[in-house]
Amino acid sequence: MQYFTLSEFDSPDLPGSGSRMQPQFLDMLDDARDLAGIPFIVNSGYRTVAHNKEVGGTTNSSHLVGCAADIAVRNSSQRFIIVASLIAVGFTRIDGNASFDMRRAYDGITVMCHDGNWYVIQRKEK
């Protein structure tokens, strides 16, 4: 990886757990970061069952198998660049429950793989 370290994906209760991330997922995320030309700040990567429960994650969360990351977003311009780069590298499924209205403020984006699909999900309206 050129733009990330595995420790950025560690569950806070298990140092070194970023090594449990799926390699193909990390490669795609790194490619998107290269294309975007701006930093991706990872808020959450791999999660232990205990940490996932603590943060209110679902029992089948892709974070539990190292195939999800939450990326911080500061403004709509940054969000647009990040989402466009993720789509360009193959995160082509947009979650049907997420509105991508660029006029609204969100604090982040979740990217994940599930059942052979690559998702981009906008989250947490401010």
A tleap script that builds the chain and sets N, CA, C and O, in Angstrom:
source leaprc.protein.ff14SB
mol = sequence {
  NMET GLN TYR PHE THR LEU SER GLU PHE ASP
  SER PRO ASP LEU PRO GLY SER GLY SER ARG
  MET GLN PRO GLN PHE LEU ASP MET LEU ASP
  ASP ALA ARG ASP LEU ALA GLY ILE PRO PHE
  ILE VAL ASN SER GLY TYR ARG THR VAL ALA
  HIE ASN LYS GLU VAL GLY GLY THR THR ASN
  SER SER HIE LEU VAL GLY CYS ALA ALA ASP
  ILE ALA VAL ARG ASN SER SER GLN ARG PHE
  ILE ILE VAL ALA SER LEU ILE ALA VAL GLY
  PHE THR ARG ILE ASP GLY ASN ALA SER PHE
  ASP MET ARG ARG ALA TYR ASP GLY ILE THR
  VAL MET CYS HIE ASP GLY ASN TRP TYR VAL
  ILE GLN ARG LYS GLU CLYS
}
set mol.1.N position { 0.848 -1.190 0.000 }
set mol.1.CA position { 0.000 0.000 0.000 }
set mol.1.C position { 0.884 1.241 0.000 }
set mol.1.O position { 1.903 1.305 0.688 }
set mol.2.N position { 0.473 2.203 -0.775 }
set mol.2.CA position { 1.236 3.442 -0.882 }
set mol.2.C position { 0.736 4.513 0.088 }
set mol.2.O position { 1.536 5.291 0.609 }
set mol.3.N position { -0.570 4.565 0.337 }
set mol.3.CA position { -1.139 5.691 1.073 }
set mol.3.C position { -1.622 5.376 2.480 }
set mol.3.O position { -1.957 6.294 3.228 }
set mol.4.N position { -1.665 4.130 2.853 }
set mol.4.CA position { -2.167 3.742 4.169 }
set mol.4.C position { -1.170 2.839 4.873 }
set mol.4.O position { -0.308 2.228 4.242 }
set mol.5.N position { -1.302 2.764 6.192 }
set mol.5.CA position { -0.594 1.756 6.971 }
set mol.5.C position { -1.660 0.845 7.571 }
set mol.5.O position { -2.785 1.283 7.809 }
set mol.6.N position { -1.321 -0.395 7.813 }
set mol.6.CA position { -2.298 -1.327 8.393 }
set mol.6.C position { -2.809 -0.847 9.743 }
set mol.6.O position { -3.958 -1.114 10.098 }
set mol.7.N position { -1.980 -0.147 10.495 }
set mol.7.CA position { -2.406 0.317 11.821 }
set mol.7.C position { -3.567 1.315 11.751 }
set mol.7.O position { -4.304 1.473 12.724 }
set mol.8.N position { -3.732 1.986 10.612 }
set mol.8.CA position { -4.875 2.901 10.458 }
set mol.8.C position { -6.201 2.150 10.497 }
set mol.8.O position { -7.249 2.747 10.741 }
set mol.9.N position { -6.157 0.849 10.258 }
set mol.9.CA position { -7.360 0.026 10.199 }
set mol.9.C position { -7.558 -0.815 11.463 }
set mol.9.O position { -8.482 -1.626 11.531 }
set mol.10.N position { -6.690 -0.624 12.463 }
set mol.10.CA position { -6.790 -1.391 13.714 }
set mol.10.C position { -8.090 -1.105 14.457 }
set mol.10.O position { -8.552 0.035 14.502 }
set mol.11.N position { -8.673 -2.145 15.037 }
set mol.11.CA position { -9.751 -1.963 16.009 }
set mol.11.C position { -9.083 -1.380 17.253 }
set mol.11.O position { -8.017 -1.854 17.645 }
set mol.12.N position { -9.680 -0.363 17.886 }
set mol.12.CA position { -9.003 0.275 19.020 }
set mol.12.C position { -8.727 -0.659 20.198 }
set mol.12.O position { -7.873 -0.368 21.035 }
set mol.13.N position { -9.436 -1.760 20.265 }
set mol.13.CA position { -9.236 -2.695 21.371 }
set mol.13.C position { -8.319 -3.872 21.002 }
set mol.13.O position { -8.147 -4.794 21.800 }
set mol.14.N position { -7.732 -3.844 19.798 }
set mol.14.CA position { -6.849 -4.931 19.388 }
set mol.14.C position { -5.739 -4.400 18.472 }
set mol.14.O position { -5.864 -4.461 17.249 }
set mol.15.N position { -4.662 -3.882 19.059 }
set mol.15.CA position { -3.547 -3.400 18.240 }
set mol.15.C position { -3.062 -4.486 17.278 }
set mol.15.O position { -2.985 -5.663 17.630 }
set mol.16.N position { -2.740 -4.061 16.063 }
set mol.16.CA position { -2.265 -4.996 15.048 }
set mol.16.C position { -3.365 -5.654 14.237 }
set mol.16.O position { -3.082 -6.404 13.303 }
set mol.17.N position { -4.617 -5.380 14.582 }
set mol.17.CA position { -5.734 -6.047 13.906 }
set mol.17.C position { -5.987 -5.522 12.494 }
set mol.17.O position { -6.762 -6.119 11.746 }
set mol.18.N position { -5.350 -4.419 12.120 }
set mol.18.CA position { -5.463 -3.949 10.743 }
set mol.18.C position { -4.949 -4.981 9.755 }
set mol.18.O position { -5.311 -4.954 8.578 }
set mol.19.N position { -4.110 -5.889 10.228 }
set mol.19.CA position { -3.595 -6.959 9.360 }
set mol.19.C position { -4.696 -7.933 8.956 }
set mol.19.O position { -4.490 -8.767 8.075 }
set mol.20.N position { -5.854 -7.837 9.586 }
set mol.20.CA position { -6.984 -8.703 9.244 }
set mol.20.C position { -7.851 -8.133 8.108 }
set mol.20.O position { -8.851 -8.736 7.717 }
set mol.21.N position { -7.458 -6.978 7.592 }
set mol.21.CA position { -8.192 -6.388 6.472 }
set mol.21.C position { -7.972 -7.221 5.217 }
set mol.21.O position { -6.910 -7.819 5.043 }
set mol.22.N position { -8.979 -7.263 4.337 }
set mol.22.CA position { -8.902 -8.019 3.086 }
set mol.22.C position { -7.984 -7.294 2.091 }
set mol.22.O position { -8.196 -6.114 1.811 }
set mol.23.N position { -6.977 -7.977 1.560 }
set mol.23.CA position { -6.016 -7.335 0.656 }
set mol.23.C position { -6.640 -6.674 -0.574 }
set mol.23.O position { -6.239 -5.568 -0.938 }
set mol.24.N position { -7.602 -7.319 -1.216 }
set mol.24.CA position { -8.213 -6.722 -2.416 }
set mol.24.C position { -8.932 -5.427 -2.062 }
set mol.24.O position { -8.879 -4.460 -2.821 }
set mol.25.N position { -9.601 -5.402 -0.917 }
set mol.25.CA position { -10.285 -4.202 -0.462 }
set mol.25.C position { -9.275 -3.067 -0.252 }
set mol.25.O position { -9.503 -1.939 -0.691 }
set mol.26.N position { -8.165 -3.372 0.418 }
set mol.26.CA position { -7.147 -2.348 0.672 }
set mol.26.C position { -6.517 -1.857 -0.630 }
set mol.26.O position { -6.241 -0.665 -0.771 }
set mol.27.N position { -6.288 -2.758 -1.578 }
set mol.27.CA position { -5.732 -2.348 -2.870 }
set mol.27.C position { -6.667 -1.371 -3.578 }
set mol.27.O position { -6.218 -0.367 -4.132 }
set mol.28.N position { -7.967 -1.665 -3.560 }
set mol.28.CA position { -8.933 -0.778 -4.215 }
set mol.28.C position { -8.988 0.572 -3.507 }
set mol.28.O position { -9.066 1.613 -4.161 }
set mol.29.N position { -8.948 0.563 -2.188 }
set mol.29.CA position { -8.978 1.808 -1.417 }
set mol.29.C position { -7.725 2.634 -1.700 }
set mol.29.O position { -7.802 3.854 -1.843 }
set mol.30.N position { -6.583 1.973 -1.781 }
set mol.30.CA position { -5.327 2.664 -2.085 }
set mol.30.C position { -5.364 3.253 -3.495 }
set mol.30.O position { -4.895 4.370 -3.713 }
set mol.31.N position { -5.918 2.508 -4.450 }
set mol.31.CA position { -6.057 3.023 -5.818 }
set mol.31.C position { -6.972 4.243 -5.859 }
set mol.31.O position { -6.701 5.206 -6.576 }
set mol.32.N position { -8.049 4.199 -5.091 }
set mol.32.CA position { -8.972 5.343 -5.047 }
set mol.32.C position { -8.287 6.560 -4.444 }
set mol.32.O position { -8.474 7.682 -4.914 }
set mol.33.N position { -7.495 6.336 -3.402 }
set mol.33.CA position { -6.764 7.438 -2.769 }
set mol.33.C position { -5.790 8.070 -3.763 }
set mol.33.O position { -5.654 9.293 -3.804 }
set mol.34.N position { -5.119 7.252 -4.555 }
set mol.34.CA position { -4.190 7.750 -5.567 }
set mol.34.C position { -4.932 8.593 -6.593 }
set mol.34.O position { -4.486 9.682 -6.953 }
set mol.35.N position { -6.043 8.094 -7.053 }
set mol.35.CA position { -6.843 8.803 -8.051 }
set mol.35.C position { -7.404 10.113 -7.500 }
set mol.35.O position { -7.426 11.122 -8.206 }
set mol.36.N position { -7.852 10.105 -6.258 }
set mol.36.CA position { -8.458 11.303 -5.650 }
set mol.36.C position { -7.440 12.425 -5.462 }
set mol.36.O position { -7.764 13.601 -5.631 }
set mol.37.N position { -6.232 12.063 -5.118 }
set mol.37.CA position { -5.210 13.083 -4.908 }
set mol.37.C position { -5.373 13.854 -3.602 }
set mol.37.O position { -4.727 14.884 -3.408 }
set mol.38.N position { -6.224 13.370 -2.709 }
set mol.38.CA position { -6.408 13.992 -1.395 }
set mol.38.C position { -6.377 12.893 -0.328 }
set mol.38.O position { -6.691 11.738 -0.617 }
set mol.39.N position { -6.003 13.249 0.897 }
set mol.39.CA position { -5.936 12.226 1.948 }
set mol.39.C position { -7.298 11.618 2.269 }
set mol.39.O position { -8.324 12.296 2.205 }
set mol.40.N position { -7.294 10.338 2.612 }
set mol.40.CA position { -8.470 9.654 3.149 }
set mol.40.C position { -8.161 9.425 4.626 }
set mol.40.O position { -7.170 8.773 4.957 }
set mol.41.N position { -8.991 9.950 5.505 }
set mol.41.CA position { -8.820 9.762 6.940 }
set mol.41.C position { -9.719 8.600 7.359 }
set mol.41.O position { -10.944 8.698 7.276 }
set mol.42.N position { -9.115 7.505 7.807 }
set mol.42.CA position { -9.858 6.309 8.188 }
set mol.42.C position { -10.303 6.428 9.640 }
set mol.42.O position { -9.471 6.506 10.544 }
set mol.43.N position { -11.623 6.442 9.866 }
set mol.43.CA position { -12.180 6.479 11.219 }
set mol.43.C position { -12.363 5.092 11.804 }
set mol.43.O position { -12.309 4.916 13.021 }
set mol.44.N position { -12.577 4.114 10.949 }
set mol.44.CA position { -12.821 2.749 11.412 }
set mol.44.C position { -12.498 1.787 10.280 }
set mol.44.O position { -12.849 2.029 9.125 }
set mol.45.N position { -11.827 0.696 10.622 }
set mol.45.CA position { -11.520 -0.350 9.658 }
set mol.45.C position { -11.990 -1.675 10.237 }
set mol.45.O position { -13.187 -1.918 10.392 }
set mol.46.N position { -11.016 -2.527 10.553 }
set mol.46.CA position { -11.372 -3.801 11.180 }
set mol.46.C position { -11.976 -3.527 12.558 }
set mol.46.O position { -11.548 -2.612 13.261 }
set mol.47.N position { -12.981 -4.333 12.938 }
set mol.47.CA position { -13.567 -4.233 14.274 }
set mol.47.C position { -13.653 -5.618 14.902 }
set mol.47.O position { -14.011 -6.593 14.242 }
set mol.48.N position { -13.323 -5.687 16.175 }
set mol.48.CA position { -13.585 -6.906 16.930 }
set mol.48.C position { -15.087 -6.955 17.201 }
set mol.48.O position { -15.778 -5.946 17.064 }
set mol.49.N position { -15.585 -8.113 17.579 }
set mol.49.CA position { -17.009 -8.238 17.913 }
set mol.49.C position { -17.359 -7.281 19.044 }
set mol.49.O position { -18.400 -6.625 18.999 }
set mol.50.N position { -16.503 -7.194 20.056 }
set mol.50.CA position { -16.773 -6.315 21.206 }
set mol.50.C position { -16.836 -4.850 20.784 }
set mol.50.O position { -17.749 -4.128 21.186 }
set mol.51.N position { -15.867 -4.406 19.974 }
set mol.51.CA position { -15.873 -2.998 19.544 }
set mol.51.C position { -17.049 -2.715 18.617 }
set mol.51.O position { -17.661 -1.650 18.695 }
set mol.52.N position { -17.361 -3.656 17.749 }
set mol.52.CA position { -18.501 -3.483 16.849 }
set mol.52.C position { -19.794 -3.305 17.649 }
set mol.52.O position { -20.628 -2.462 17.317 }
set mol.53.N position { -19.947 -4.096 18.690 }
set mol.53.CA position { -21.135 -3.976 19.545 }
set mol.53.C position { -21.145 -2.627 20.252 }
set mol.53.O position { -22.190 -1.985 20.362 }
set mol.54.N position { -19.988 -2.202 20.727 }
set mol.54.CA position { -19.855 -0.927 21.437 }
set mol.54.C position { -20.269 0.263 20.569 }
set mol.54.O position { -20.869 1.214 21.068 }
set mol.55.N position { -19.952 0.212 19.280 }
set mol.55.CA position { -20.274 1.327 18.388 }
set mol.55.C position { -21.624 1.168 17.700 }
set mol.55.O position { -22.005 2.000 16.876 }
set mol.56.N position { -22.348 0.104 18.034 }
set mol.56.CA position { -23.674 -0.092 17.455 }
set mol.56.C position { -23.677 -0.695 16.068 }
set mol.56.O position { -24.642 -0.525 15.323 }
set mol.57.N position { -22.606 -1.400 15.703 }
set mol.57.CA position { -22.548 -2.050 14.394 }
set mol.57.C position { -23.476 -3.249 14.311 }
set mol.57.O position { -23.870 -3.817 15.329 }
set mol.58.N position { -23.817 -3.621 13.105 }
set mol.58.CA position { -24.692 -4.779 12.906 }
set mol.58.C position { -23.912 -6.072 13.142 }
set mol.58.O position { -22.686 -6.094 13.035 }
set mol.59.N position { -24.623 -7.133 13.460 }
set mol.59.CA position { -23.956 -8.403 13.761 }
set mol.59.C position { -23.280 -9.017 12.530 }
set mol.59.O position { -22.392 -9.859 12.667 }
set mol.60.N position { -23.690 -8.605 11.348 }
set mol.60.CA position { -23.052 -9.109 10.124 }
set mol.60.C position { -22.228 -8.020 9.436 }
set mol.60.O position { -22.054 -8.053 8.218 }
set mol.61.N position { -21.725 -7.068 10.199 }
set mol.61.CA position { -20.947 -5.949 9.656 }
set mol.61.C position { -19.731 -6.436 8.870 }
set mol.61.O position { -19.035 -7.359 9.293 }
set mol.62.N position { -19.489 -5.818 7.747 }
set mol.62.CA position { -18.299 -6.133 6.947 }
set mol.62.C position { -17.016 -5.711 7.664 }
set mol.62.O position { -15.935 -6.187 7.317 }
set mol.63.N position { -17.116 -4.829 8.655 }
set mol.63.CA position { -15.954 -4.456 9.467 }
set mol.63.C position { -15.395 -5.683 10.198 }
set mol.63.O position { -14.189 -5.773 10.427 }
set mol.64.N position { -16.265 -6.616 10.560 }
set mol.64.CA position { -15.854 -7.800 11.321 }
set mol.64.C position { -14.969 -8.752 10.525 }
set mol.64.O position { -14.233 -9.550 11.105 }
set mol.65.N position { -15.037 -8.670 9.218 }
set mol.65.CA position { -14.223 -9.539 8.362 }
set mol.65.C position { -13.177 -8.744 7.577 }
set mol.65.O position { -12.600 -9.250 6.615 }
set mol.66.N position { -12.937 -7.504 7.991 }
set mol.66.CA position { -11.890 -6.696 7.366 }
set mol.66.C position { -12.204 -6.239 5.967 }
set mol.66.O position { -11.313 -6.124 5.126 }
set mol.67.N position { -13.464 -5.979 5.717 }
set mol.67.CA position { -13.848 -5.575 4.363 }
set mol.67.C position { -14.734 -4.326 4.397 }
set mol.67.O position { -15.694 -4.215 3.635 }
set mol.68.N position { -14.402 -3.394 5.284 }
set mol.68.CA position { -15.129 -2.120 5.352 }
set mol.68.C position { -14.229 -1.074 5.992 }
set mol.68.O position { -13.359 -1.393 6.802 }
set mol.69.N position { -14.451 0.165 5.617 }
set mol.69.CA position { -13.737 1.283 6.231 }
set mol.69.C position { -14.650 2.497 6.217 }
set mol.69.O position { -15.382 2.737 5.256 }
set mol.70.N position { -14.592 3.254 7.300 }
set mol.70.CA position { -15.302 4.530 7.376 }
set mol.70.C position { -14.275 5.630 7.126 }
set mol.70.O position { -13.225 5.674 7.768 }
set mol.71.N position { -14.589 6.511 6.190 }
set mol.71.CA position { -13.681 7.584 5.794 }
set mol.71.C position { -14.308 8.919 6.160 }
set mol.71.O position { -15.455 9.192 5.805 }
set mol.72.N position { -13.555 9.747 6.869 }
set mol.72.CA position { -14.041 11.074 7.261 }
set mol.72.C position { -14.140 11.978 6.038 }
set mol.72.O position { -13.339 11.878 5.108 }
set mol.73.N position { -15.130 12.857 6.054 }
set mol.73.CA position { -15.325 13.827 4.974 }
set mol.73.C position { -15.560 15.191 5.610 }
set mol.73.O position { -16.390 15.321 6.510 }
set mol.74.N position { -14.841 16.199 5.151 }
set mol.74.CA position { -14.937 17.535 5.747 }
set mol.74.C position { -15.934 18.447 5.065 }
set mol.74.O position { -16.540 19.297 5.718 }
set mol.75.N position { -16.118 18.286 3.749 }
set mol.75.CA position { -17.014 19.174 3.022 }
set mol.75.C position { -17.518 18.474 1.761 }
set mol.75.O position { -17.056 17.385 1.422 }
set mol.76.N position { -18.458 19.102 1.077 }
set mol.76.CA position { -19.077 18.448 -0.077 }
set mol.76.C position { -18.109 18.282 -1.246 }
set mol.76.O position { -18.228 17.318 -2.002 }
set mol.77.N position { -17.160 19.194 -1.412 }
set mol.77.CA position { -16.177 19.056 -2.489 }
set mol.77.C position { -15.305 17.828 -2.262 }
set mol.77.O position { -15.061 17.046 -3.181 }
set mol.78.N position { -14.839 17.670 -1.023 }
set mol.78.CA position { -14.022 16.507 -0.688 }
set mol.78.C position { -14.836 15.223 -0.849 }
set mol.78.O position { -14.325 14.227 -1.361 }
set mol.79.N position { -16.086 15.240 -0.420 }
set mol.79.CA position { -16.959 14.068 -0.539 }
set mol.79.C position { -17.124 13.676 -1.998 }
set mol.79.O position { -17.052 12.495 -2.337 }
set mol.80.N position { -17.344 14.660 -2.862 }
set mol.80.CA position { -17.515 14.386 -4.288 }
set mol.80.C position { -16.267 13.724 -4.869 }
set mol.80.O position { -16.370 12.735 -5.595 }
set mol.81.N position { -15.091 14.261 -4.553 }
set mol.81.CA position { -13.834 13.713 -5.064 }
set mol.81.C position { -13.634 12.280 -4.578 }
set mol.81.O position { -13.251 11.408 -5.358 }
set mol.82.N position { -13.894 12.033 -3.280 }
set mol.82.CA position { -13.693 10.695 -2.723 }
set mol.82.C position { -14.669 9.697 -3.334 }
set mol.82.O position { -14.269 8.609 -3.749 }
set mol.83.N position { -15.949 10.061 -3.392 }
set mol.83.CA position { -16.950 9.153 -3.967 }
set mol.83.C position { -16.635 8.865 -5.434 }
set mol.83.O position { -16.720 7.715 -5.864 }
set mol.84.N position { -16.275 9.883 -6.203 }
set mol.84.CA position { -15.950 9.683 -7.625 }
set mol.84.C position { -14.762 8.738 -7.779 }
set mol.84.O position { -14.766 7.882 -8.664 }
set mol.85.N position { -13.752 8.882 -6.936 }
set mol.85.CA position { -12.578 8.012 -7.048 }
set mol.85.C position { -12.917 6.574 -6.650 }
set mol.85.O position { -12.413 5.626 -7.252 }
set mol.86.N position { -13.767 6.415 -5.641 }
set mol.86.CA position { -14.185 5.069 -5.226 }
set mol.86.C position { -14.965 4.372 -6.338 }
set mol.86.O position { -14.749 3.190 -6.606 }
set mol.87.N position { -15.859 5.094 -6.974 }
set mol.87.CA position { -16.636 4.527 -8.071 }
set mol.87.C position { -15.713 4.172 -9.245 }
set mol.87.O position { -15.886 3.134 -9.885 }
set mol.88.N position { -14.747 5.031 -9.518 }
set mol.88.CA position { -13.833 4.800 -10.646 }
set mol.88.C position { -13.000 3.530 -10.481 }
set mol.88.O position { -12.627 2.905 -11.474 }
set mol.89.N position { -12.705 3.142 -9.239 }
set mol.89.CA position { -11.877 1.943 -9.037 }
set mol.89.C position { -12.693 0.680 -8.807 }
set mol.89.O position { -12.129 -0.398 -8.621 }
set mol.90.N position { -14.023 0.804 -8.818 }
set mol.90.CA position { -14.836 -0.400 -8.746 }
set mol.90.C position { -15.838 -0.504 -7.618 }
set mol.90.O position { -16.563 -1.495 -7.536 }
set mol.91.N position { -15.903 0.497 -6.737 }
set mol.91.CA position { -16.967 0.505 -5.722 }
set mol.91.C position { -18.217 1.049 -6.413 }
set mol.91.O position { -18.537 2.232 -6.301 }
set mol.92.N position { -18.913 0.172 -7.123 }
set mol.92.CA position { -19.962 0.615 -8.047 }
set mol.92.C position { -21.371 0.532 -7.496 }
set mol.92.O position { -22.292 1.094 -8.089 }
set mol.93.N position { -21.567 -0.147 -6.387 }
set mol.93.CA position { -22.922 -0.270 -5.847 }
set mol.93.C position { -23.158 0.855 -4.856 }
set mol.93.O position { -22.419 1.000 -3.882 }
set mol.94.N position { -24.174 1.641 -5.101 }
set mol.94.CA position { -24.541 2.720 -4.184 }
set mol.94.C position { -25.704 2.215 -3.349 }
set mol.94.O position { -26.715 1.764 -3.888 }
set mol.95.N position { -25.558 2.291 -2.028 }
set mol.95.CA position { -26.611 1.806 -1.135 }
set mol.95.C position { -27.918 2.532 -1.414 }
set mol.95.O position { -27.959 3.762 -1.437 }
set mol.96.N position { -28.971 1.778 -1.624 }
set mol.96.CA position { -30.275 2.340 -1.958 }
set mol.96.C position { -30.894 3.187 -0.861 }
set mol.96.O position { -31.789 3.987 -1.131 }
set mol.97.N position { -30.431 3.023 0.379 }
set mol.97.CA position { -30.974 3.801 1.481 }
set mol.97.C position { -30.230 5.101 1.707 }
set mol.97.O position { -30.626 5.899 2.556 }
set mol.98.N position { -29.161 5.328 0.963 }
set mol.98.CA position { -28.354 6.529 1.159 }
set mol.98.C position { -28.630 7.535 0.051 }
set mol.98.O position { -28.533 7.210 -1.132 }
set mol.99.N position { -28.971 8.740 0.437 }
set mol.99.CA position { -29.207 9.804 -0.524 }
set mol.99.C position { -27.895 10.513 -0.826 }
set mol.99.O position { -27.232 10.993 0.094 }
set mol.100.N position { -27.511 10.587 -2.082 }
set mol.100.CA position { -26.287 11.279 -2.441 }
set mol.100.C position { -26.585 12.693 -2.932 }
set mol.100.O position { -26.116 13.112 -3.990 }
set mol.101.N position { -27.360 13.405 -2.154 }
set mol.101.CA position { -27.648 14.811 -2.418 }
set mol.101.C position { -26.427 15.602 -1.958 }
set mol.101.O position { -26.201 15.739 -0.756 }
set mol.102.N position { -25.642 16.121 -2.888 }
set mol.102.CA position { -24.391 16.793 -2.549 }
set mol.102.C position { -24.612 18.106 -1.798 }
set mol.102.O position { -23.646 18.699 -1.318 }
set mol.103.N position { -25.850 18.572 -1.684 }
set mol.103.CA position { -26.121 19.813 -0.949 }
set mol.103.C position { -26.226 19.570 0.545 }
set mol.103.O position { -26.236 20.525 1.322 }
set mol.104.N position { -26.306 18.301 0.972 }
set mol.104.CA position { -26.462 17.979 2.386 }
set mol.104.C position { -25.121 17.606 2.998 }
set mol.104.O position { -24.245 17.081 2.311 }
set mol.105.N position { -24.962 17.873 4.271 }
set mol.105.CA position { -23.696 17.614 4.962 }
set mol.105.C position { -23.702 16.239 5.620 }
set mol.105.O position { -24.657 15.875 6.306 }
set mol.106.N position { -22.654 15.496 5.412 }
set mol.106.CA position { -22.453 14.193 6.030 }
set mol.106.C position { -21.038 14.169 6.572 }
set mol.106.O position { -20.154 14.837 6.034 }
set mol.107.N position { -20.814 13.410 7.628 }
set mol.107.CA position { -19.470 13.399 8.192 }
set mol.107.C position { -18.611 12.276 7.649 }
set mol.107.O position { -17.449 12.157 8.037 }
set mol.108.N position { -19.138 11.458 6.774 }
set mol.108.CA position { -18.287 10.413 6.253 }
set mol.108.C position { -18.920 9.523 5.223 }
set mol.108.O position { -20.091 9.653 4.867 }
set mol.109.N position { -18.095 8.610 4.759 }
set mol.109.CA position { -18.478 7.642 3.748 }
set mol.109.C position { -18.005 6.279 4.249 }
set mol.109.O position { -16.898 6.157 4.774 }
set mol.110.N position { -18.834 5.272 4.090 }
set mol.110.CA position { -18.412 3.908 4.378 }
set mol.110.C position { -18.249 3.189 3.052 }
set mol.110.O position { -19.129 3.247 2.194 }
set mol.111.N position { -17.125 2.512 2.885 }
set mol.111.CA position { -16.905 1.659 1.716 }
set mol.111.C position { -16.803 0.236 2.233 }
set mol.111.O position { -16.206 -0.014 3.280 }
set mol.112.N position { -17.392 -0.697 1.491 }
set mol.112.CA position { -17.402 -2.069 1.975 }
set mol.112.C position { -17.614 -3.062 0.847 }
set mol.112.O position { -18.051 -2.707 -0.247 }
set mol.113.N position { -17.293 -4.319 1.143 }
set mol.113.CA position { -17.610 -5.407 0.233 }
set mol.113.C position { -18.552 -6.351 0.976 }
set mol.113.O position { -18.406 -6.584 2.176 }
set mol.114.N position { -19.508 -6.881 0.246 }
set mol.114.CA position { -20.476 -7.800 0.842 }
set mol.114.C position { -21.098 -8.621 -0.276 }
set mol.114.O position { -21.580 -8.066 -1.264 }
set mol.115.N position { -21.088 -9.924 -0.127 }
set mol.115.CA position { -21.671 -10.827 -1.126 }
set mol.115.C position { -21.153 -10.570 -2.534 }
set mol.115.O position { -21.914 -10.632 -3.501 }
set mol.116.N position { -19.861 -10.282 -2.652 }
set mol.116.CA position { -19.252 -10.086 -3.960 }
set mol.116.C position { -19.502 -8.732 -4.587 }
set mol.116.O position { -19.121 -8.515 -5.737 }
set mol.117.N position { -20.135 -7.809 -3.865 }
set mol.117.CA position { -20.389 -6.462 -4.369 }
set mol.117.C position { -19.551 -5.456 -3.599 }
set mol.117.O position { -19.203 -5.684 -2.440 }
set mol.118.N position { -19.229 -4.342 -4.246 }
set mol.118.CA position { -18.420 -3.277 -3.649 }
set mol.118.C position { -19.316 -2.062 -3.473 }
set mol.118.O position { -19.837 -1.530 -4.453 }
set mol.119.N position { -19.502 -1.620 -2.239 }
set mol.119.CA position { -20.476 -0.574 -1.909 }
set mol.119.C position { -19.823 0.735 -1.482 }
set mol.119.O position { -18.732 0.746 -0.911 }
set mol.120.N position { -20.513 1.838 -1.771 }
set mol.120.CA position { -20.203 3.160 -1.226 }
set mol.120.C position { -21.474 3.615 -0.525 }
set mol.120.O position { -22.543 3.654 -1.133 }
set mol.121.N position { -21.357 3.961 0.759 }
set mol.121.CA position { -22.519 4.370 1.543 }
set mol.121.C position { -22.204 5.686 2.241 }
set mol.121.O position { -21.210 5.792 2.960 }
set mol.122.N position { -23.034 6.666 2.033 }
set mol.122.CA position { -22.895 7.948 2.706 }
set mol.122.C position { -23.542 7.795 4.091 }
set mol.122.O position { -24.571 7.131 4.217 }
set mol.123.N position { -22.956 8.396 5.118 }
set mol.123.CA position { -23.479 8.162 6.460 }
set mol.123.C position { -23.495 9.411 7.329 }
set mol.123.O position { -22.810 10.398 7.061 }
set mol.124.N position { -24.291 9.332 8.365 }
set mol.124.CA position { -24.377 10.293 9.458 }
set mol.124.C position { -24.569 11.740 9.032 }
set mol.124.O position { -23.617 12.520 8.997 }
set mol.125.N position { -25.783 12.085 8.714 }
set mol.125.CA position { -26.080 13.483 8.384 }
set mol.125.C position { -25.827 14.349 9.595 }
set mol.125.O position { -26.173 13.990 10.721 }
set mol.126.N position { -25.215 15.503 9.348 }
set mol.126.CA position { -24.955 16.446 10.437 }
set mol.126.C position { -26.171 17.294 10.702 }
set mol.126.O position { -26.146 18.150 11.586 }
savepdb mol mol.pdb
quit
